Amino acid sequence: MGRKASRGRLRRKLFWTIISAVVVWVVSGQVGFPTIFRIFFIAYVMLGLLLFLFLDARPLSLPRRPILAIVIFFLIASAVLTLAGFLLPQYDPKIEMEKIQRVQQIAIEQEKEKEQKAITEAVEAARKEFLAQLEKEGITQVAKKVIPGRPAPTDSDAKRIAFGKQVYNDYDCYNCHKIGGKGGVKRRGPALDNMGNLVTAEQLEDKLWDPMVWYAEGFEKEYKKITMPDNYPKIMSEAERDALVVYLMSLRDPAGETARPIFPANKKGDQKDTAKKIIDQNGGD
Amino acid sequence: MLIGLYPKLSIFLATYFSPVWLMFYPIMFIVETVLMYAYYLSWDTLADRKGIHISIGVLMNIMGTLVMFLMNAVTSFMNTPVKAYEEATVWQLMNNFTWWPLNIHRFITNITFGGFITGLIAAVMYMTSKIDEDRAFYDWMGFVGNLIGLTTFMLLAFPGYLYAYEIYQYDASLGIYMMSDRLSMFFEMQGILIGLMYLAGNYYIWLSMKRITGAERFTSLIKAGFVLILICDVIWMTPRHFFATMLLDPGVLPAGMDPEQYISQMELPSHLSFLALMPIKNAAAGLSIVVILINYVLYRISIKRGAIRWGEIDPASQYTLIFLAFAAIWQMGLMGAVRSLGRKYFHIYGIMKDMTPDAYTPTLAWSGFIVTLISLLFFLLIGFCIWVGLGLGREKPVKGGNHG
């Protein structure tokens, strides 16, 4: 191919690249893409130019030092891919490290508990005796394994709510649920903005420990697929659960699209009990 | 290394998977190694009894596949363990949610990997060959290797989806952590690699056709195909937002900027959010595959009507083969990182926490750097094998092969 012809082809490619870039920029703006997406599309137009330059390039000649050429090519490919990894958006690992340290504290406490096995067994025996006594007196209580962990702040509701919000974030609840429009890209769990007006604290506790106990209206499919994780009794302490419940019960936005609870037959609690308990919580009216 | 660095995890796995890890896996590994030596050393001895020789090769591959299945059981258990593991049998521990999707995915990947490595070896030998006959042979070898690699590479999307689907079925929060939260940009990187590999695969077909007389009439059609692949790539690559977590982490926000304003600048608006969902991305991937198939059909038509000149391919094709192998290895390293990091701060998800200070998910930048180092190390090893096994740089007579 003569130089003149190849310069002509290059000019034509540049011309069409510029036209494409302008069209892409204008149309993407009109359609409503944010600027960063438009820049992303323009980068692809440039990639297209590079590709078409390759397609019509003159054939390469075999390198005089093929091994060196291959090694250099490897290094260039390595640099390009590594650089791409650097250029994509990053997160700060410290945020997750702090989250994990908080959650790991439970496991550390569990290890300490194992070392004090004799004391724990004695405490457990005393607790069982106490529960048996309560049962004799007509008070039923479901025995739950005590998992020591982070103590919940006790001096004010605001602090408990803040702790509960932290638990919500630490356990990635936002992955499936929305609060204030944030979280849960695909519809996997209900929005939680109005939980405090729709369920009782006890029902929330039960739900966290056993996702099958009830479900949100409109989420029957997700309920049947057991989409909500059922391993919180193993990884979350009761103090964390209680704080999370306090936080969720503080969410009382009637404008929020929180679905009402549905209690399947043969599961704990029902709608009448819920209504009565909510009425009682709100002073009897 | 596993036992030395992670004794608690090793003891757990050895306890619950003792028949697998302590018995069947070592035995089958040894048997596979013996078969490999038998296959290699009997190449000339069994030249006249090729049926037996091929049978040894097939048996070796079966053993290798079974070895992979056994270790996949342990690996998949670490990600999606059976919840009542203490009462489960060994089979129940093995047959967890992601065992078979991982088996299928890795089985196909092994073939893809083999094809691309064959192409890589052929490319190196092509570029270092001194005589035309050698170059013709390695040109053909590279073509066949690339054909195997690319064909099976196109199939990989489907077991990949199955694998992700089963992760979501097991625990949706795992899947979301992977695809929408901290590992989302790892998948963006995967998208870059897949797009580049589709382009490279088609570029190789383009260069292959340049050495076939009469193939020029398909030039415009193939170029149109490239435009289509670029558009499909853009759709495949378009993320939901240009920040690396589901919710905005503190510190990401520029000073003085309102979070809502920042999100509106970095996230797809709701009327365009369909571009971030799997249906349209699946359609884009499917269309890319169709273009590759059409290009291959055009290639076959060209061969039937024209004459193929083995050994006269543009050397740029050999760099393409090298790139495909490198990208495949890098991709495997990246996806291995995703599988491992997807467990969050657990060694065994929901059962055994990672209590070390390194339990967090490293950034994509750091992970990519490590994957690059591992890939380079791998290629040093392959280079050593080529140097020792194939006599790189030494003149060797090459027997004629099937160049059809």
Interface residues (C-beta under 8 A of the other chain):
Chain A: V31 G32 F33 P34 T35 I36 F37 F40 F41 Y44 L47 G48 L51 F52 F54 L55 A57 P59 L60 S61 L62 P63 P66 I67 A69 I70 F73 F74 A77 S78 L81 T82 A84 G85 F86 L88 P89 Q90 Y91 D92 P93 I95 E96 M97 I100 V103 Q104 A107 I108 D172 Y174 N175 C176 K182 G183 V185 R188 K225 T227 P229 D230 N231 K234 I235
Chain B: K83 V124 M127 T128 Q169 D171 A172 S173 I176 Y177 S180 D181 R182 M185 E188 M189 I192 L193 L199 Y203 W206 K210 K223 F226 V227 L230 D233 V234 M237 T238 R240 F242 F243 A244 T245 M246 L247 D249 P250 G251 V252 S264 Q265 M266 E267 L268 P269 H271 L272 D314 P315 A316 Y319 I322 F323 F326 A327 W330 K344 Y345 G350 I351 K353 M355 P357 A359 Y360 T361 P362 T363 L364 A365 S367 G368 F369 T372 S375 L376 F379 G393
